[in-house]
């Protein structure tokens, strides 16, 4: 599942900017709702995750918008670009972001 986070404590282990701006937040739980892993993506400005799906290869496709032009975001005009990013499987700490598009 996914959403946004402005935190860097509790279950959220990293935040790109100040607490004012949001990051994409990707979360995996088991069938009982127990946290398996979580990871934030984005840059030091506002990043809003709208949708996440699991792909047939086990990776995750995330879509939303960004005002960032640093961190995981490259090439943005920092004017509110739509951002699509793919994460490899099985878990984001060892996976890479093979591509992202604005």
N, C-alpha and C positions, 0 to 999 in steps of 0.2 A: 504494500500500500504506500501511498505517498501523500505529501502535503507540503506545508512550509514550516519553517522554524526560525525563531529569532533568539534561540537559546544556545548555550554552550555548556550546560550542566545537566544533571540527571541522566536520562537515556541519550541525550544529544551530546556527542563528544567533541564537536568542532563547529565553529561558526566563522564565516569569512569576514564579516564586517562588524560594525557596532550593533548593539541590540535593537536598533531602530529598523534595520533592513532585514528582510527575510531571505532565506536560502531554500532551494529545493531540499526536501527531506525524504529519503527513500527508506522504508522500514519493512523488514521481513519478520513475520511471526509464525509460530507453528499453529496447528489446528486448535490448540487450547488458548491461543492469544499470547503465548510467552514469546518475548522478544528473542529473535535469533541473531539479527544484526541490524544496524542502521548506519546511514551515511548521509552527509550533507553535500550539496553541489551548488556551484554558483561562483559569485565574486563578491567584491566589497560593497556593491550597491544592491538594489532591490531585485530579487529573483523569485518569481511566483510559479510554482508547479501546478498545472491544471489537470494533467492526466498522466497515468503510468499504466503500462501493460507489460505482462511478461511475454517475451517472444518465444517462438518454437525452439530456439537454440538455448533457452534458459536465461538469456540476458533480459534486460529491461529497457524499454523505450519510454523516455520522459519528455513531455511537452509542456510548455508554458511560455512565459516571457521574462525578459531581463533588461535591466538598465546597467548591468555590469559590463566591464571590458577588461577583466583580469581574472585571476583564479582559474576556474575551469572554463570560463567564457573567453573566446578569442574572436576578434573581428567585429564585435558589436560596435555600433555607433553610439551606444549608451543613450539611446533615445526611445527605448521601449521596443526592443526587437523581440520577435517570436523566437524561442530557442527550443530546438529538438536535440536531445542527446541520447546516445545508446550506451549502456553499461554491459560489459561482458558478465558471464556467469562463472562460478556459481554464487560467489558472494562479492560485494563491491570492494572489500578491503584488498583482495588479491586480483580482482578484475581490473580491466582498463576501460577507458572511454575510447573505443575505436573510432568514433566519429561524433561530431556535433555540428549542427548547422543553424545559422541564423536566418 
